[in-house]
Amino acid sequence: MAEKHETYLVILRSFPVARSAMRSVRQSQHVPRSARRATWHLVAVLASLGMAACGGDSGPPTSPSGAATGASDILALDVSCPRSILIGEKGPCFAVARLRSGQTPVVFEATWSSSRPDVVTVDGLGVVAGQSAGQADISASYGGRNAAVPVSVTAEDALRIRAAAEQGEFRSGTTVTMWLQGYYSVATAESGRLRLQISNQAGPILSTTPLTVARGGDFFLLSSTFAVPQGSTEVCRMAILEVGSVTIAEPQSNESGLRCISIRP
């Protein structure tokens, strides 16, 4: 239960759109039932990803207002998906209806399909998953309208970081926990070794026991609980994947705020 609790903690910290949506629904007494259903549907999509988000794609459009929409009101259907994913990686697709009124609500009742399920599968929530290298068209249909976009799957040795979380008061000598999550892919060997490295401005502090990961790809969630060394000005986390003689480390920078935490005086 503790592991599951921490998983949901990372979900909430990693997806501000889900967190703010749930808070708004809970605080308001006048949210239409359909809008409440749409909000929880969005959270379900994010949770079904194992906390994965679309790399390089913008977030979902504005949620529906709750008003009933007939097929004749829909001018067109637009679909957005991750343009490229790894084998074993998941990502959310969204179907957006363009209405005569000018509104563009997310359609949560769309029917999804893949032109090549052996390359990319898609479930009823619009979550795609890479199966093998190649390209497939992901289609959505709703209200007599259809739309499709291509999704490519790559086979490569890679790490993709999706989110991070931390717990504790980051001061010298205190005990804290840092998480890092994302997807790994192994393509050039039968297996690889995946670990989490914690460092400060002076260099590595510790490294978790390497996990052996098989050829292919999957979601990962790494964590470490440790005492912040005296004199630290920052502590940083990095996932490291070793495949043969190749070492891949991510994230490389702190531009996204996922790598380092400043230590309070």
N, C-alpha and C positions, 0 to 999 in steps of 0.2 A: 504493500500500500504506500510506503514511503516513496518508492521509486516513481509510482504513478502520480503521487502528489507533486513531486518535483517536475515531472514531465508537464503537467498542466500549468505549473508555475512558469515554466519557460514559454509555453504557448501564449499565456497572457502578456508576458513581458515582451515577447517577440512580435506580436501583432497588435499594434495600437488601435487599428481599425476595429478589431474584434472587441478589445477591452472597452473602448469608448462606446461602442454600440450597445454592449451589454449593460454598461452603467446607465446609459440614457433610457433603455427599456425599463430597467428596474426602478428608476427614479420617477418616471412619468406615469401618471394614472390615466392618460388619454391617448395611449398608443394603440392604433387599430390592431385587431388580432392578426390580420395578414402581415402587418409590418413586424409584429413580434415574431411570427413564424419565420419571416425572411431573415431577421437578425440571428435567430438561433440556427438557421440553416447555414448562414455564413460561418458561424463558429464551428459547426459540425464539419464543414468543408476543410477548415484550417486544421482541426483536430485529426481528420482522416488522413492528412498528409504526413502525420508524424512530425508536425510543426514545420513543414516545408513551405517555402514561399516561392513565387515566381522570380527567377533571377532576371533582372533587366527589364521587367515589365511593370507598368504602373498598377496601382491597386484597383479594386472593383469600383464601378461608377456608383452614383447615388442610389440608395435602396428605394424600392417602390413605395408609393404613398399609401397603398392599401386599397385604392379604388379598383373595382373590377375592370378588366380590359378584355374586349372582344377581339376576335380574329380580324375583323374589318378595321379595327383601330390601328393595327400594326402595319407600318409601311415597309419595314425591313428588319432583319435580324443581323446583328453584328456579333462576331465571336473573337475573343482574344485568348491566347494560350501562350505558354513559354515557347519561344522560337526554337530552343535547343535544350535537350536534357541528356543526362548520362544514363547508361544502362542501370536500372534499379532506382533511378531518381523519380520523384513524383512532383507534380505541379498542378495548380488549379487553373481551369479554364472558366471563362464567364461568357454567358450569352446576354446580350443587351438588346432590348426591343426599341426601335425608333417609332414613336407613336405620332399620330396626326396632331396631337396636342403640343408636340415639341418635346415631351418628356422622353427620357431614356432610362427606364427602369431595368434593373437586373431581372432576368427571367430565371426563376429557380425551378420551374417545372419543365424545362427543356428536355428533349430526348437526345442523348448523345451517342455517337458511334465513331468507329475508327475504320479507315479504308484498309489498314493492315494491322490487325491485332497482334500479329507476330512481331511487329516493330514497336508499336505504341498501343496500349490499351487505355480505355477511358471508362470510368464507372458512371453510375447514375447521378452522381453529384458533379460530374464534369472534371474529375481528378484524373489526369493522365499519368501513365507510368511507363518508363522506357524498358523495353524487353530485349531488343537487339539493334545493332547498328543499321541505320537506314532512315527513311522518311515516310510519313503517313499523313493523310488528311484527316483532321478531327472535325466532325460535323455536328451541328446542333439544329434541331427542328422544333418549332413551336408556332401554334396558330397559323399553320399553313405556310410559314416562312422557313427557309433553310439558309444556312451559311456554313462555311468551312474554312479552315486555315491549316497550313502545313506545319508539322512539328518534326524536327530532326532529332535522331538519337545518335550519340557519338560513343564509340568504344575507345577509351583512353585511360591512362593512369591519371587520376585527378582527384582533387578535393574541392568541394563547394560549400562554403560556410553560409549558413542561413540565419542563425541567431545565436545569441549568447545571453547568459544571466549570471548573477552573482548574489551572494548572501553574506551578511556580516558587516561589521564596521571596519573599514579599511584604514587601520592605523598600525604602526609598528608594534609587533608583539601579539596582535589579536589573531584569532582563528577565523578564517573565512573560507567560503566555498565558491569556486568558479566553474561554470558550465560552458560548453561549446558544442554546437550541433550543426549538422549539415548532411552531406552525402559524400561517399567515397566511390571510386571506380577503379578496378584493377583489370587491365587488358593485356599486358605484355608478359604476365607470369601466372602461375597457377594460384598464387596467393600473395598477400602483402602483410605488412605489420603496421598497425595504427595505434597511436598514443597521443596523450595530451602533455604538452610541456609548459611548465610555469616558470617565468623568469622575472627578474627585476632589472634595473638599469645597469647592474654589475654583471649580469649573465644568468644562465639557467639556475633555478632553485631546485626543481624536482621534475621528474617525468613519471607518468603512470606506467604500469606494466603493459607492454605492447600486446594488443589484441591481434590474433591472426585472422585475416579477412580473406575470403575466397575470391577467385576470379569472378568478375561481374561487378555488381554495385549494390549499395543499400544505404539506408539511413543510419546515422550514428549520433549518439549523445554521450559525450565524455565529460567527466567531472573530477575535481580534486579538492579535498579539504586540507588546509595547511595553515601554518602560522606565518604571518607576514614578517620577514626578517627585519631586524633593527637597521635603521638607516635607509630603508627603501623609500624612494620617491614615487615609484609606480610599480605595479605588478601586471604582467601580461600573460596571456594564454595563447597557445598555438597548437593546432592539430598537425601532426606529422605522420605522413604515409610513406613507408619505405617499400619499394617494389624493386627487387634485385638491387642494382647499384644506384638506382634513382631515388632521391629523397624529395618529397613534395611537402611544403610547409605553408599553411594558411591560417589566418589572414596575414598578408605581408605588411599591411599598414593599418593604422588606426583611424582611417578616414571615416569608416562607418561606425566607429565607436565600439566595435566588437572585440578589440584586442586587449587594450590596456585600461587600467583603473588607476587614477591618481591616489596617492596615500595622503590622508589628512594629517596635519601636524599634531 
